[in-house]
Amino acid sequence: MGNYNDATSAYKIALSLNPYHEQANFNLAHLDYIRDSAKPYGRDEKLKKEEIIRRLHFILSINPKNKKAQQLLQKVEGKVD
């Protein structure tokens, strides 16, 4: 879990410098998805899922042709109640 936390911190720092960086936004959403996908969805996890979905929609607002973001969004939304 330490590597996920370190990577998450690094991407958050990158986004503090450039919040519109597509790849950093995607990588952060993807890390959150991987880390949280194995957990059953309680209240906090649903909030995290909503955060992932918002981040992916943000990426797609910058670049609607971002295939990775489209694919991950489909996966995440498939798990929404």
Residue pairs with C-beta under 8 A, 6 or more apart in sequence:
1 35
4 31
4 34
4 35
7 27
7 31
8 28
8 31
8 32
11 24
11 27
11 28
11 31
12 28
14 21
14 24
15 21
15 24
15 25
15 28
18 24
20 62
22 59
22 62
22 63
22 66
22 69
25 55
25 58
25 59
26 56
26 59
26 66
26 68
26 69
26 72
28 55
29 52
29 55
29 56
29 59
29 69
29 72
30 68
30 72
32 48
32 51
32 52
32 55
33 52
33 72
33 75
33 76
36 45
36 48
36 49
36 52
37 79
39 45
41 49
41 79
41 81
46 81
49 76
49 79
49 80
52 76
53 73
53 76
53 77
53 80
56 69
56 72
56 73
56 76
57 73
59 66
59 69
60 66
60 69
60 70
60 73
63 69
